[in-house]
Amino acid sequence: MAIEPTWLTRTPAWTALAAHCHATGTAHLRDLFARDPGRGERLVAEGAGLYLDYSKQRVTDETMRLLVRLAEERGVAARRDAMLSGEKINVTEGRAVLHVALRAPRSARILVDGKDVVPEVHAVLDRMSDFAARVRSGAWTGFTGKRIRNVVNVGIGGSDLGPVMAYEALRHYAARDLVFRFVSNVDGTDLAEATRDLDPAETLFVVSSKTFTTLETMTNAASARAWVLAALGDERAVARHFVAVSTNEGEVRKFGIDPANMFGFWDWVGGRYSMDSAIGLSTMIAIGPEGFRELLGGFRAMDEHFRTAPLDRNLPVLVGLLGVWNTDFLGAVTVAVLPYDQYLKRFPAYLQQLTMESNGKRVSVAGAPIADYSTGAIYWGEPGTNGQHSFYQLLHQGTHLVPCDFIGFCRTLNPLGRHHDLLVANLLAQGEALAFGKTADEVRAEGTPERLVPHRTFPGNRPSSTILADRLEPATLGALVALYEHAVFTQGVIWDVDSFDQWGVELGKVLATRIVAELESAAEPALAHDSSTNALLRRYRARRGQR
Ligand SMILES: O=P(O)(O)OC[C@H]1O[C@H](O)[C@H](O)[C@@H](O)[C@@H]1O
């Protein structure tokens, strides 16, 4: 039986948006602002401590009205409520999607298969708090009785990107007498460099893996254990130097970690939605249990905003809808994430997994091919102002349309002369330059030789949003992450994709397992790959040298 396609492009709102885009798509931001002096104060929204200015997006009030209608027609609110009430909306894995339960207050009740999950969430948080406090105070010591000075998170994907991003983002609040490292790559260089200058007797490994079967993490954890044992010479040291964060108690036991030192979470938490679960243990050790609860409070504030704000003033809904507009109507393929804050240097990398693993899909929830619209955009970015001296040339004058998300703060955590004003001046200048550009006449009026005029002209009309918050605090980070989590959700509903599975990562894993056996076999293996893979594999075997 043929699977019904998603008739998204035939829905009234989509058709109306297409017609509207056709009629107004060429309007320049310069004219939109000139005609409408209130635009910059009207096309904004505020919630959970974040101020979103989307007036420099290529939209009008009518565009926004139609986009909100699209959200209504696609049932975004009903899907949101289904998610929040624990329905199994991750249909390809038959799972509920309840990262919101990770930050629910103790008094909340959220049922999965008839069982309230909130008490378990708080029980884990309490155990984490107790453990984190003991590491921070020095009460938890290594096997030889030395105090823990180094915390190394071993994990990959959602079990790495959240922890490393949050640590970098909240470094200002982190214990200064502890060193934090993050090991993810199966490339031995990662572990070797992360541990080179550390004393095993003072090092705690947090092995973070939802499944506890991930090749990279298990390989790194085994080598870390060997490193500890080589120095401390006693199997009992493992219990003092390794803790696990996982949903898989059986595998944790097999690895040799005492389940008493395991912090659990649940299959209704997706890896890329897990930085506020026990996966955040390294974050909690860094910023302390209080700081972690503030982080959760920020998430919760944005959850509440998402749940209750009208769609046309709902930050995640607006961010999600603007992404749909840019991708499907203006034809943008990527989104640049440009934090004007050094602490957010890993935020673009974090968002890459959140957005692209969630919405990088080409079939509908029911499994029908998506043929006539585009889904998740490619996310990338670097902190400003560094990007300005690198790829902004293309943003301003290239042939591609790259919508930008600027992120900035009114107050700095490191006041230093003029630095912060200079930073924010750059943020504001870039949004302005992208939107308004510089006409050939303006360039000529500056006395530019005619042959250089085309080179020095800026077309403008390049869309951006600006997210401004007061100060980068744990709660701000929580709100920011939840903003994007729910924006991704909104888009997934509109595009009719399962934003919570990731089958696309499986094939490579399976092939790698087969190839590993061929690389490691003593006898020349009979190869049955394509001619390219066969030749590369033979060349590697011939040239890798002695092992
Ligand atoms: O936490 P783990 O089970 O080790 O998984 C780590 C990562 O690997 C998988 O392949 C998925 O692509 C990611 O979504 C996941 O976050």
The ligand as a Tripos MOL2 file, in Angstrom:
@<TRIPOS>MOLECULE
LIG
   16    16     1     0     0
SMALL
NO_CHARGES

@<TRIPOS>ATOM
      1 O1         25.2110    8.5870   24.2390 O.co2     1 LIG1
      2 P1         25.5530    7.5370   23.2530 P.3       1 LIG1
      3 O2         24.6090    6.3570   23.3160 O.co2     1 LIG1
      4 O3         26.9880    7.0930   23.3920 O.co2     1 LIG1
      5 O4         25.3740    8.1360   21.8200 O.3       1 LIG1
      6 C1         26.1680    9.1630   21.3430 C.3       1 LIG1
      7 C2         25.6980    9.6850   20.0070 C.3       1 LIG1
      8 O5         25.8760    8.7110   19.0170 O.3       1 LIG1
      9 C3         24.8390    8.2990   18.1560 C.3       1 LIG1
     10 O6         25.4000    7.7010   17.0340 O.3       1 LIG1
     11 C4         23.8720    9.3640   17.7340 C.3       1 LIG1
     12 O7         24.0920    9.8180   16.4350 O.3       1 LIG1
     13 C5         23.8420   10.5400   18.6520 C.3       1 LIG1
     14 O8         22.5190   11.0270   18.6840 O.3       1 LIG1
     15 C6         24.2910   10.2160   20.0480 C.3       1 LIG1
     16 O9         24.2200   11.3790   20.8410 O.3       1 LIG1
@<TRIPOS>BOND
     1     1     2 2
     2     2     3 1
     3     2     4 1
     4     2     5 1
     5     5     6 1
     6     6     7 1
     7     7     8 1
     8     7    15 1
     9     8     9 1
    10     9    10 1
    11     9    11 1
    12    11    12 1
    13    11    13 1
    14    13    14 1
    15    13    15 1
    16    15    16 1
@<TRIPOS>SUBSTRUCTURE
     1 LIG1         1 GROUP 0 **** ****
